[in-house]
Amino acid sequence: MPSEVAAPEERAHATCPHSRVAIKRGPVFAVSHTDGMIDGRCACGQGLYFRDTRHLSRLEWRVGPAALPASLKALAYDADSGVMARGHYLHDGNVLLALSRELDGALFDTLVVTNHGRSPVSLEVACTFSADFLDMFAVRGFSGVPRSPGKHLEPNSQGDTVRLGYEGIDELRRETVLIFEPVPARLTTEQAVFEVRLAPHEECEIRLACHPGSPPRPERQPAPAVARPAPAAAHAAALGEFARISSTNPLFERFLARGTQDLLALLLPTEEGPYFAAGLPWYACPFGRDGLITAYQALPLHPEPAIGTLRYLAARQGRHQDATRDEEPGKILHESRVGELSKSGIVPFAPSYCTVDATPLFLILLHETWRWTGDLDLVRELWPNARAALGWIDRSADARGFLAYRRQGQKGLSNQGWKDSWDAILHPDGTVPAGGIALAEVQGYAYDARRRMAELAEALGEPELAATWRAVAAGLREAFASHFWLPDRGYFAIALDGAGNPVDAPASNQGQCLWSGLLDLPQAQAVRDVLVGPGLFSGWGIRTLSAESPNYNPVSYHNGSVWPHDNALIAAGLARYGYVAEAARIAEALFAVARTDPLQRLPELFCGFERRAADRPVPYPVACVPQAWAAGTPALLLRALLGLKASAADRRLTLARPYLPEWAGTVTLAGLRVGGATVSLRCAGSAVEILEATGGLVVEVQDRASVPPAPLPGGRDDGPSRTG
């Protein structure tokens, strides 16, 4: 979960989440109806956004008295570039209108009007627009924040240009500039009207350039489309940086490709390098936890975002004690906002440090990046930051040595793990645990971080540090088994409260402890059985909270919903312990979810209803789509099934217990980078064929034995779907 969770009243009024389309390129993104029209009154967050501000809250094209949505059923998301939308509208039987949209630092709409009839036609085309300049927290309806605390400047229209402005209480001036081509017949500060007269078989183009801020060019008119970088070409060039994945099952290939496309669309440019924005529309900015996990997921496909993420977070690592934003020396930030409400301090997110898990995840990603790149210079560069992060983890441990959190600032988050809604951590009677909270999965992160730091210390020639950190990790593993295990329940508590009492909730959190390697084998088997049992496994994936819990709510944010990224980490953990069939079952469930979407896309989350009760998962009303760690889920699932593990320093790539289910088809991975080497593989079932390996890379395949698709415990065996 990427951010502070809104109060229930914020999310209750949301509408039409699945009739929207979001397109993004760089720091600019747009959310509209599927017909392309933008209506900021809709609670699904429609608008044109730049730097946490809505620069366009209404955009509607009309022909005569009728708006285009009357007949334009869908403005389709362009699956090739990920940044375009287009649609067609037939007017009076002979006139075809084709609307297209692209982003390139601004929003560019092109309306092509063609007369296919034998008689001349005259049409009036109007474009209606407005800009409310709302901060994203105001758009979301965040509790207790003003909608528009600054002042709107006097709008101006002249010739082909309209300027709309706003001066915030953060003393920053924000501007939206709309430029039309050709010059409208009539132009006001709310509408441009064009008189279109076409001879038979004649066409014309009407163009709009909407800049969130002053146009970067001195020209008053938007440049022709050929003068701008072609989005499809730019997209293809950027996509070429990713490793390529194909499958003989075309649907599975689309599932994998959609994740890569969405990851590319969500990349943010920063001074330190590329960084994955958390999701659209609510979280189009850097988040610590989200960026770290997504970069980890995508690392085998493209290492640069991981490097950019590490450098970005290191540059903003906590240096002071500031309770208003939960900042502490060595701590990794939670989120970084630049909107009016954050800049002015009304909300504490410029930046916020109210997260307990971003700091150990930073260390995990640093080590994993070294494993895939072999870049020891990067480790040396960030070693002071890594030492500071581990120092914060040590200082934040409770009396038993567990990494715990307690909110410092009144405006911060009460829960600071990935399940950070206010009611995500509850005792069975519904009461909120008191005191500092030690989450189960966070202890796994801390354990894994120390072990990984020990390996980095050895690589840097500091064996004494390595031995110390391994000893601390071993003690944490032993303490976790003693304090979190509920023997009469057969699973691990979701957390310990401030008094050390276990919070009894059969939740997915314990599954992520498999990913970190925190559990011994008997405990891992018990956790496996709980995870794939009927309480947690819905058939569409593992629920955040078991249906057998008194606090279970399938339509809640964290108490019974299903999150793809959570499932992917759990699947990776199951595969780590040798439970590849169970990992494959999770992969099939999420693949089935994606198959219900026209683009084979996974949402941020969906409701936790049983698969047998419906032919498709019930959507969560305001889930982000696309969303970063959901987009990274297909890559991590494939990595788990193949058991991919890199050691660039040794020029070695290992596939441990590889197993691709029949429904995945034969999968080819081309251009995987391990240090300065590349490798291409073809995988089917448990067989692996090495197509190419450069740079002296050694590819080792362990345990090729076939893994049977064992039935789920408790008699559940829906069986994998076969497609393609």
N, C-alpha and C positions, 0 to 999 in steps of 0.2 A: 504494500500500500504506500503510495508516494507522498502523502502529506497529511496534515491535520484533517481529521474527518469532520465534516460539517455536522452541525446540530441536526436532529431529525427533521425539524421544520424546513431546513434548507432543501433537503432532498425530496420531501414528500410531494412537492408541487411540480416535479419535473415531468415533462411530456415529450412525446415523439422521439425517443432516443434513437430509434432504428429507422427513421425516415430522414436522417441527416447524413451528410458527407463532409469529411474533413480532409483538406489538402494542405500540405506544408512544404515549404522549401526554405532552408536556412532559418532565420529567426522570425519569419512571417508565416502565419497560417490563417486559413479561412474555414469557417464552419457554416454550412447552409442547409436548407432543405435539399432533398434529392433532385428537385427541379432547378436548383441553382439560386433560388431566391433566398435572401437573408432577411430574417425577421427577428430582431433582437428581443422582442417580447416573449419569444419561445424560451422555455426554461432549459432547453438543451444546449444553451450557450452559443447561439448563432452570432456570427460577426466576423470582422477582419481584425486580427490581433497582431500587435507588435510590442514587445517588452512589457508584457502583463497588462496591456491597455487595449480596450476595444476601440479601434479607430474607425470602424464602420458598423453601425447597428441596424441599418436598413439598406437593402439594395433590391430593387424590383424593376424588371423590364415589362413594359406593356405595349401591346399593339392595338391601337384604337382604344376602345373601352375595356378590353379584356387583358388581364395579366397572363403572361406566358404559362404559369402553372395550371391554367384551366385545361390545357391539352398536353403540355409537356410533362409526361409522366415521370421521367427520371433523367437526371443529369448524371451520367455514369462516371464513376471513378476510373481513371485511366490506369489500368493495371501495368502498363509498360513503363510509364514514367513516374507514376505515383504522385504527380503534381498537377494533373490536368483533369478537367471535367468537361463533358460536352453533351449536347442533346439537340433534338430537332422538334420543330413545331410546325404543323401544316395549317396555314391560315386561309380560309375561304376556298379550299380545294386546290388552288393554283400557286399560292405563295408559300415558299418554304423558308423558314427561319432557322438557322443553325447557330446555337449559342455555345461558345467555348470559353474556358477560363484557364488561366495559368498564373503561377506565382513566380516572380523573379525580382525579389526585393520590394515588390508592390503587387497589387492585384490587377491583372489585365483581362478584361472581358472583350470579346469580339462577337458581334451579332452580324451574321451574313444573311441578307435578305435577297431572295432570288425569285423572280417572276417566271414561272414555268408555263404560264398561260399564253393565249394568243392575243390578248388585249392589254393595253396599258393599265397600270394600277397606281393608286395613290393611297399611301398609308401614313398614319401618324404613329411614330414610335416614341415612347417616353421612358426615361430612366429616373426613378425616384430613389432618393438616398437620404441618409442622415447619419450623424456620428454622435454618440453619447459620451465617449471617452471614459467609460466606466473601467475602474480597476477590476481585475479578474475576480477578486474576492467579493466585490459588489455584484458582479454578474452571477456569481454562484449563490448569492443570497446569504453570504456568511453572516452568522449571528453577530449583532451589535456593531456592524460597520456602516458608515454613511454611504449612500449611493453616489453622491457627487459633491464632495465637500469643497471643491474649488469653484472656479467661475468659467462659464462658457464665454468665449470671445465673440465679438460681432462677426458673423459670417460675411463672406464677400464673394460675389460672382461677377465675372467680366469676360466677355468673349467666349473662350472655350474652357475657362478654368473656374473652379469653385474652391475656396479655402475655408475650412472649418477649423476652429482652434479652441483650446482649453488651457487654462492656467491652474495647475494643481496646488494644493497646500504644501507640497514639497518644493514649491517655487520653480518647478519645471514647466516649460510651455510645450504642449503637444499639439500637433497639427495634422490634419488630413487634407490632402490636395487631390482633387479630382480633375482630370483633363480629358476632354472629349475630342474626337475626330470623326467626322468633320465638325465644324463649328455648328452648334445647335441653332435651330430656328428661334427657339426661346430658351433662355437659361435663367433659373433662379437659384437660390441657395438650397433648394430642396428638390429641384427637378430639371432635367434637360429634355427638350422636346425636339424631335427631328421630323421634318416633312419629307417623306420618301416617295419619289415618283419614278416608276420603272417601266420601260418599254418591254414588249414581249421578249423573254429569254435574257433579260438584263438582270444584273445583281449589283448590290452595293454593300459596303461594310461600314458598321458603326462601331467605334472603338472607345473603350473607357480605360484609362490608367488611374488607379486609385493608390496614391502613395501615403503610407503611414509616416508622415514627416515630409519635409520639402523634397521635391524631385531631385535626384542626383545629377540631372542634366540641365543645361541652361535652356534647352528648347522648351517652348510652351506646349507643343503638341507631343503626344506619345510617339516614339519612333515606330516605324513599321515593324511588323513581327520579325522580318528577316534581320533586322538590325539588333535584336536582342539575342543573347545566347539561346540556342534552341534547347528547351528543357529536356526533351527526349535524349538529345545528344549528350548534354551535360550529365543526365541521369545515367546513361549507358557508360560514360567514362567513369563515374563514381562507382557504379555497380561492378565495374571491372576490377576494383580493388578487393572485392570479396571473393573468397573461394567459391567455385561453381558446383552446384549439386543438381543431379538429375536422377530420375527414377523411371523404370519401365511402367510404373503405375502413375499415369499422368495426374491423378488427383493428389497423390502423395507428393509428387514433384511440385504441384501448385501450392500445396500446404507449406512445403519448405521454402519455396521461392517467395511466397507472400510474406513470410517472416523476414526474409532478407530485404524485400522491398520496403517494408514498414520500418525496419531498422534504419535503412538509408534515409527515408523521409524524416525520421525523428532526429537525425544528427544535427547538433547545434555547433556552429563555429565558435570557438573561444580563443583567447590569446594563447592558451596552453595546448590547444589541439581540439580535435572533435570530441563531442560529448553527447550522449543520448539524452534528449529531453524525455521526461517521464511519460507523457501521454497527452492526447488531445481530447477535449479542449482544456481541461482544468489544470493540467500540469505540464505546460509547454516551457519548462525551465529546468535548470539542473537540480537534481535531488541526489543526495549522497548515496543512500541505500539503493535507490533504483538504478542510478548510473553505474554503481559498482557491480551489482548483480547482472545487469544487462551486458556490461562490458565483459564480464566473466563468461556469460552465455555465448557471446559472439566472438570470443577470443580466437578460436581456431579458424574462423572465417575471415577475420580482419583484426590485426593487433593494434592498429593505430588508435581506435577509440579507447582502448584500455589504457594506453600510454597517455592520451589526452586527459582521460578521467583522473588518473593518478596525479598528474601534474596540476590539474585544475584544483583538486581537493587539497593537495599539499600546499598550494599557494594561499588557501583560505582556511587552513587548519587553525583551530582555536589557539589563541595566544594569551587571552586575558580571562579573568573571572567576571562574568557578566550574567547575573541571574535573569535579567529581562529576556535574554535570548538563549539561556541555558549554555552559554559558552564557557568552556574550561580549557586550560592549556593542554594541547595534544589531541583534543577531541576533533573528530571529523564532522563537517556540517551536515545538516539535515536537508535544507533547501535554501535556495538563493533567489529572492524575488527583487524586481526593480520597479514595480508599479508604485503609484502614488501612495496607496495605503501602507505599503511596506516602507517606502522611503521616509514617510512622515512618522513612522512608529506606531500607527494605529493597529497594525498587525505586526508581530515580531518575526518577520521572515526575510529580513534584508541584511545578513542572512540569519537563519535559525539553526541552532545546534541541538534541538530537542529530539535526539535519537540515540539509542544505546548501542545499536548494532552497526552503524556505518563505520565506526572506528576499527573493530576487528575485521570487517569486510574489506576495508582498505588494505590491511596487511595480507589478507587472503588473495586479493587481486594482484598485489605487488609480486607475491611469490609466483602465482600462476602465470603472470605476464613474463617473468623471468624464465619459467619452465618452457614457454612456447617461443620466446624470442632469444633467450640466451644473453640478453643485454645486461651484463653486470654493471656497466657504467650507469644505467638507469637506476639500478639498485643503490649504487654508491651515491648518486645524486639525491635520492629520496631516503637514504638511510637515517639522517637526522629526523625526518618526519616520521619514519617508521618507529624509531626509538621513542619519540615523543608520544606516539599513539599507544605503544605498549605501556608506557609509563602511565598514561591516563587509565588504561584498563586495570593496571595494578592498583592505582589509587581509588578506583571506583568499585573495587570488590568489597562485598560485605564480610561479616565475621567468619563465614564459612568458605570464603574465597570465590564466591560467585559474583559475576558481573551483574550489577543491579542498577536500577534507575529510580529516581524520584524527581518529579517536576520541581523546578526552581522558580521560574517566572510564572506569574498568575495568568499570562496569556498563552503560555506554552501548552504542550500536549500532556495529558495525564497519563496516557500510555505511550511508550516510546520504542516499542518493537515494530515489526512490520504490520502487525495487527494493532493499529493505533487509534481505533475508535474508542470512545469513552467506555463502552460496555464490552470490549473485546475480552477482557480478563475478569471473570466473575467466579465466585464460589458457587456451588450447586444451588444454594438458596437465593442466588441473584444478587448477593451483596458484593460490593467492590472491595477487593483486598486492601488492607491498610499498610502503610509504610512503603519502604523500598521494595520493588518488584524484581525478582530474578527469573527471567524467562528461560524455558528449556532450550529452545534453539539457539539463544544467545550464548549459553554456556558451550554449546557445540562450536559456535563461531570462535569464541575465545580460545577454546582448546585447539582448534585447527590453526588459528592465527599463531599461537605460540610454537606449535610444531613446525609450521612453515617458516617462521622467523628463525628458528634454530637451524634449518637447512640453509637459509640465506647467510646466517652468521658464519657457518662453516665455509661457505663459498667465499666469504670476505676475510677468512683467516682468523675468526674469533671463536675457537672451539669452547672456551670456558663459558661464554654467553650461551652457546648452543646447548651445552649440558644443563645449565641452570634453567633455561626455558623448557627443555624437555621434561625436567623433573617437576616443574610447576604444572605442566600440562598433564602429566601422569597423576599428580595429586588431584587435579580438578576432575579427571575422569573417574577416579575412585570415589570422590565426594559426591559427584553427580549420581552415580549408581546408588549410593546410600541414601541421599536426601530426596531425590525426585521420584524414585521407583515406588509405586503403590502395589505391594504384593497381593493384597486382597482384590485388586481391580485388574491386575495383569497389564498395566501400562504406566507410562510416566505422567506425572503431573504437568500441567501446562506451565506452571510457575510456582515459586515460593513467595509468600508475602513477607512483609517486613519482620515478622516474628519467626520466620523460618517454617511456617506451616504450609504444607502443599496445597495448591489450588487444584482441586480435583475436577478436571475437565478433559474428557477424551477427545483431544484435538489433534490437528495435523502437525502442530509444532514439533512433536516428538519425531515425526518422519524426517524433518530436516537434520535431526541429530545423526541419522544414517549418512547423510551427505558429508557431514563433518568427521565421521569416523569415531564418534564419541562412545558408541555402545560396544559392549562385548557381544560375542556371537549368540549366546542364549537370549540376551535382552533384545538383540536385533531381530531374532526370529519372532519373539513375542510381539514386538512393535509391528513387524510385517503382518502378522495375523490380524492385529487390530486395524491396521491401515486398510487392508483389502476386505475386511469384514463388512457386513451390511450396514452398520452404523455410520461408518466414515465413507465407504465407497458407494457413490450414487449410481454408478454405471457410466456417468459422464466424467467422473474424476473423483478425487478424494475431497471430501468436505472439510471446511475449516474447523467444524465442530460436529461431533457425532449426532446423528438423529436420535440417539438414545439419551442424550443429555437433556436435563430439564430446561436449559437455556437455549436449546436448538431452535433456530428460526431460519428456514430455507431462503427467505427473502431479505435477510439481514446482510450487513456489509462483511462481517467477520465471524458470525456465529452460526454458520451452516451453509454459507455460499461456497462456491468452488472457484479457486484461483489457478489459472494455468501455470504461472511461474512456480507456485508452491508445489504443484504436482510434478513439475519438471525437476525441481531440486530433490523431491522425494524419490522420483524415479531414478535419478542419478545415484542417490544413496542406496536404494535397493540393489541396483546393478553393482555398486561397489562391494556389497556383501554377497554377491553371487546370485541374487534373486532376479535374474534377468527376465524370466517369464512374467513376474509381477510388474517389472518395469515396462515390459512390452504391453501389458494389459492397460496400464495408465496411458501409454503412448497411443494405443488404439482408441481409448475413450476420448482423448483430446482431439485426435484426428477425426473422430466421428462428430465432435462438436464443430470443428472447422468445416466439415462437409455440409453442414446446414447453412453456412454463410455463402453468399454468391461469390465472394472473393477468397474462400477458404481461409478466413482470418479468425484468429482467436481474440476474444475481447479481454478486457482487464479482469473481469470476473463474470459469473452468471449464477443464477439461483440453484440451490442444492436439491431440487426435487429429483425423485427416482427416475432413472432412465426408462424403466418399463411403463411409466405412467404417461409418457409423451414421446413423440417422434423427434423432438428437438428440445434442447435445453431452454428453460425459461430465462429470458434476458434480464439482467439487472438494469433498472431504468436509466441510471446515469453513469454507466461504465464508460471509461475512456476507450475510444476506438479511433485510430490505433493507439496501442499502449506499449511501452518499451519492453518490459520484461515478459509480457505476453508474446510480443513479436520475437523475442529471443528464445522462447520456449521450444519451437521446432528444432532449432540447432542444438539445444542442450539435450533434448530427447534422443536425437540421432547420435550425439556424442556418448550418451549413456548406453545405448543399445550396442554401439561398437566398442565401448570401453576404451575410447581414445585417451591416451596420456602421453604428453610430450616431455622430452628432456633435451632441450636444444643444446645445453652445455655438453652433452654426451653424443649429440647428433643421432638421437634415437626417438622413434615414434612407436608406441606400443598399443596394440589392440588386445584388450583383455576380455576373454569370453565373449567375442562378438556374436551377436544374434539379431538378425533382422527377421521379423515375422513375415509370413508369406504375403500378407496384404501390402507390405512396404515395397514389394517388387525388388528388382535389382537396382541398387543405388550406386551411382558413380560420384566420387568427390574429386574434383580437379583443382589443382593449385593451392592445396593446403600448405601453409608456410610454417616451417619449424626452424627458427633461427634464419640463417641465410639460405636454407634449402627449401625445396618444394617437393610435394609428393602428390600423386594421383592414384586413387584406389577404386576398385570395383568390388562391391560387397553384395552377397546374396545368402540369406540364411546365416550359417556360421562360416561360410567360405569367404576368403578375402584374396583378391588378385591385385598385385602391385603393378600398376600400369607404367609408372614412372617415378623415379626417386633421384633427385639431384643433390649436389653438394655433399656427397658421401653419407647421406642419411641412411640409417639402418632401420628397417621396418620389421618389428617383431610381432607375430601373432601368437597369442597364448590361448591354449585350451580351445581347439576348434570343435570340440564335441557339441553335437546338437543339443539345444535346450528345449525340452518338451513344454508345450503350452498347458501347464498344469491347471486344473480347475481351482477356482477361488475357494478358500476355507468357508465352511458354512453352506456348501452346496450351490453357491452362486457360480454359474458358468455361462455367461452370455455368449462367449466365443467371439473371436475376432471377426470383424466384417471383412469381406473380400470385395475390393473394388478395382476398377481399372482393367 
